[in-house]
Structures are given as structure tokens and as C-alpha cells.
């Protein structure tokens, strides 16, 4: 899953764990992501994208036509987000959401 238009750079790109099984500099989608981790990965990606493009939560709320509190709920990572919500966030950011499926290491198909 990616909202990225540019590569990550700067002090926030250290080796913090990523929900995709790698580090922030790793290959996205290199490992399976459980459902709660998928929500956290989306929230983390949106938060990174907003910081990278200097978009505030208030800006995103206005673009989505929702309250800043709703944006905080979405970005908390605790919400069960719908595809419609994911799409609305990406559209409000002027970004494209990419989704891909990969076999889990060791999984049979």
C-alpha cells in the first residue's frame, strides 16, 4: 500500500519497524500484513505523506468535508476503516492509493 509520490528522506526515515515486515527503507509489501496492522500501516503512511507535503489535519478535514476530530479518529489506527474512507483520504490528499497482494513466506497457494 502506498500513497508515496516521492521517496522518503530526512530524520524520520530511520530503521523504525514497518508494518510491511521491513524497515522504513525496505521494500513495501515484502511481507504479509494482518488486518489491524494494515490499518496502522495506512494511518502511518497518510501521516508521513501529510508531513512530507505539509498538509495539516485541519487541511485534510476541510478537503474531506469532515471535522478535524474525524481525521484524528482515522489517523489513530484504531478505526475499522472502510474502502470508501481510504479512498476519500487519498482523494483529499490528491494522491493515488495502491494495493497489492503477496503470498506469505512459506504459504502454499
Contact map, one row per residue, 1 for C-alpha under 8 A:
1110000000000000000000000001100000000000010000000000000000000000000000000000000000000000000000001111000000000
1111000000000000000000000001000000000000000010000000000000000000000000000000000000000000000000011110000000000
1111100000000000000000000000000000000000000011001000000000000000000000000000000000000000010000111100000000000
0111111000000000000000000000000000000000000010001000000000000000000000000000000000000000000000100000000000000
0011111000000000000000000000000000000000000000000000000000000000000000000000000000000000000000100000000000000
0001111100000000000000000000000000000000000000000000000000000000000000000000000000000000000000000000000000000
0001111110000000000000000000000000000000000000000000000000000000000000000000000000000000000000000000000000000
0000011111001000000000001000000000000000000000000000000000000000000000000000000000000000000000000000000000000
0000001111111000000000000000000000000000000000000000000000000000000000000000000000000000000000000000000000000
0000000111111000000000000000000000000000000000000000000000000000000000000000000000000000000000000000000000000
0000000011111100000000000000000000000000000000000000000000000000000000000000000000000000000000000000000000000
0000000011111100000000000000000000000000000000000000000000000000000000000000000000000000000000000000000000000
0000000111111111000000011000000000000000000000000000000000000000000000000000000000000000000000000000000000000
0000000000111111000000111000000000000000000000000000000000000000000000000000000000000000000000000000000000000
0000000000001111100000111000000000000000000000000000000000000000000000000000000000000000000000000000000000000
0000000000001111110000110000000000000000000000000000000000000000000000000000000000000000000000000000000000000
0000000000000011111011110000000000000000000000000000000000000000000000000000000000000000000000000000000000000
0000000000000001111111110000000000000000100000000000000000000000000000000000000000000000000000000000000000000
0000000000000000111111000000000010001101100000000000000000000000000000000000000000000000000000000000000000000
0000000000000000011111000001111110000000100000000000000000000000000000000000000000000000000000000000000000000
0000000000000000111111100000111110000000000000000000000000000000000000000000000000000000000000000000000000000
0000000000000000111111111111011000000000000000000000000000000000000000000000000000000000000000000000000000000
0000000000000111110011111100000000000000000000000000000000000000000000000000000000000000000000000000000000000
0000000000001111110001111100000000000000000000000000000000000000000000000000000000000000000000000000000000000
0000000100001110000001111110000000000000000000000000000000000000000000000000000000000000000000000000000000000
0000000000000000000001111111000000000000000000000000000000000000000000000000000000000000000000000000000000000
0000000000000000000001001111110000000000000000000000000000000000000000000000000000000000000000000000000000000
1100000000000000000101000111110000000000000000000000000000000000000000000000000000000000000000000000000000000
1000000000000000000110000011111100000000000000000000000000000000000000000000000000000000000000000001110000000
0000000000000000000111000011111100000000000000000000000000000000000000000000000000000000000000000000010000000
0000000000000000000111000000111110000000000000000000000000000000000000000000000000000000000000000000011110000
0000000000000000000110000000111111000000000000000000000000000000000000000000000000000000000000000000011100000
0000000000000000001110000000001111101100000000000000000000000000000000000000000000000000000000000000000000000
0000000000000000000000000000000111111100000000000000000000000000000000000000000000000000000000000000000000000
0000000000000000000000000000000011111110000000000000000000000000000000000000000000000000000000000000000000000
0000000000000000000000000000000001111111000000000000000000000000000000000000100000000000000000000000000000000
0000000000000000001000000000000011111111100000000000000000000000000000000000000000000000000000000000000000000
0000000000000000001000000000000011111111110000000000000000000000000000000000000000000000000000000000000000000
0000000000000000000000000000000000111111111000000000000000000000000000000000111110000000000000000000000000000
0000000000000000001000000000000000011111111100000000000000000000000000000001110000000000000000000000000000000
0000000000000000011100000000000000001111111110000000000000000000000000000000000000000000000000000000000000000
1000000000000000000000000000000000000111111111000000000000000000000000000000100000000000000000000000000000000
0000000000000000000000000000000000000011111111100000000000000000000000000111100000000000000000000000000000000
0000000000000000000000000000000000000001111111110000000000000000000000000010000000000000000000000000000000000
0111000000000000000000000000000000000000111111111000000000000000000000000000000000000000000000000000000000000
0010000000000000000000000000000000000000011111111100000000000000000000000010000000000000000000000000000000000
0000000000000000000000000000000000000000001111111110000000000000000000000010000000000000000000000000000000000
0000000000000000000000000000000000000000000111111111000000000000000000000000000000000000000000000000000000000
0011000000000000000000000000000000000000000011111111100000000000000000000000000000000000000000000000000000000
0000000000000000000000000000000000000000000001111111111100000000000000000000000000000000000010000000000000000
0000000000000000000000000000000000000000000000111111111100000000000000000000000000000000000000000000000000000
0000000000000000000000000000000000000000000000011111111000000000000000000000000000000000000000000000000000000
0000000000000000000000000000000000000000000000001111111000000000000000000000000000000000000000000000000000000
0000000000000000000000000000000000000000000000000111111100000000000000000000000000000000000000000000000000000
0000000000000000000000000000000000000000000000000111111110110000000000000000000000000000000000000000000000000
0000000000000000000000000000000000000000000000000110011111110000000000000000000000000000000000000000000000000
0000000000000000000000000000000000000000000000000000001111111000000100110000000000000000000000000000000000000
0000000000000000000000000000000000000000000000000000000111111100001100000000000000000000000000000000000000000
0000000000000000000000000000000000000000000000000000001111111110000000000000000000000000000000000000000000000
0000000000000000000000000000000000000000000000000000001111111111000100100000000000000000100110000000000000000
0000000000000000000000000000000000000000000000000000000011111111111101100000000000000000000000000000000000000
0000000000000000000000000000000000000000000000000000000001111111111100000000000000000000000000000000000000000
0000000000000000000000000000000000000000000000000000000000111111110000000000000000000000000110000000000000000
0000000000000000000000000000000000000000000000000000000000011111110000000000000000000001100100000000000000000
0000000000000000000000000000000000000000000000000000000000001111111000000000000000000000000000000000000000000
0000000000000000000000000000000000000000000000000000000000001111111101100000000000000000000000000000000000000
0000000000000000000000000000000000000000000000000000000001001100111111100000000000000000000000000000000000000
0000000000000000000000000000000000000000000000000000000011011100011111110000000000000000000000000000000000000
0000000000000000000000000000000000000000000000000000000000000000001111111000000000000000000000000000000000000
0000000000000000000000000000000000000000000000000000000000001000011111111100000000000000000000000000000000000
0000000000000000000000000000000000000000000000000000000010011000011111111110000000000000000000000000000000000
0000000000000000000000000000000000000000000000000000000010000000000111111111000000000000000000000000000000000
0000000000000000000000000000000000000000000000000000000000000000000011111111111000000000000000000000000000000
0000000000000000000000000000000000000000001000000000000000000000000001111111111010000000000000000000000000000
0000000000000000000000000000000000000000001101100000000000000000000000111111100000000000000000000000000000000
0000000000000000000000000000000000000001001000000000000000000000000000011111111000000000000000000000000000000
0000000000000000000000000000000000010011011000000000000000000000000000001111111000000000000000000000000000000
0000000000000000000000000000000000000011000000000000000000000000000000001101111100000000000000000000000000000
0000000000000000000000000000000000000010000000000000000000000000000000001101111110000000000000000000000000000
0000000000000000000000000000000000000010000000000000000000000000000000000000011111000000000000000000000000000
0000000000000000000000000000000000000010000000000000000000000000000000000100001111101100000000000000000000000
0000000000000000000000000000000000000000000000000000000000000000000000000000000111111100000000000000000000000
0000000000000000000000000000000000000000000000000000000000000000000000000000000011111110000000000000000000000
0000000000000000000000000000000000000000000000000000000000000000000000000000000001111111000000000000000000000
0000000000000000000000000000000000000000000000000000000000000000000000000000000011111111100000000000000000000
0000000000000000000000000000000000000000000000000000000000000000000000000000000011111111110000000000000000000
0000000000000000000000000000000000000000000000000000000000000000000000000000000000111111111000001000000000000
0000000000000000000000000000000000000000000000000000000000000001000000000000000000011111111100000000000000000
0000000000000000000000000000000000000000000000000000000000010001000000000000000000001111111110000000000000000
0010000000000000000000000000000000000000000000000000000000000000000000000000000000000111111111111000000000000
0000000000000000000000000000000000000000000000000000000000000000000000000000000000000011111111110000000000000
0000000000000000000000000000000000000000000000000000000000010011000000000000000000000001111111100000000000000
0000000000000000000000000000000000000000000000000100000000010010000000000000000000000000111111100000000000000
0000000000000000000000000000000000000000000000000000000000000000000000000000000000000000011111110000000000000
0011100000000000000000000000000000000000000000000000000000000000000000000000000000000000011111111000000000000
0110000000000000000000000000000000000000000000000000000000000000000000000000000000000000011001111100000000000
1110000000000000000000000000000000000000000000000000000000000000000000000000000000000010010000111110000000000
1110000000000000000000000000000000000000000000000000000000000000000000000000000000000000000000011111000000000
1100000000000000000000000000000000000000000000000000000000000000000000000000000000000000000000001111100000000
1000000000000000000000000000100000000000000000000000000000000000000000000000000000000000000000000111110000000
0000000000000000000000000000100000000000000000000000000000000000000000000000000000000000000000000011111000000
0000000000000000000000000000111100000000000000000000000000000000000000000000000000000000000000000001111100000
0000000000000000000000000000001100000000000000000000000000000000000000000000000000000000000000000000111110101
0000000000000000000000000000001100000000000000000000000000000000000000000000000000000000000000000000011111100
0000000000000000000000000000001000000000000000000000000000000000000000000000000000000000000000000000001111100
0000000000000000000000000000000000000000000000000000000000000000000000000000000000000000000000000000000111110
0000000000000000000000000000000000000000000000000000000000000000000000000000000000000000000000000000001111111
0000000000000000000000000000000000000000000000000000000000000000000000000000000000000000000000000000000001111
0000000000000000000000000000000000000000000000000000000000000000000000000000000000000000000000000000001000111
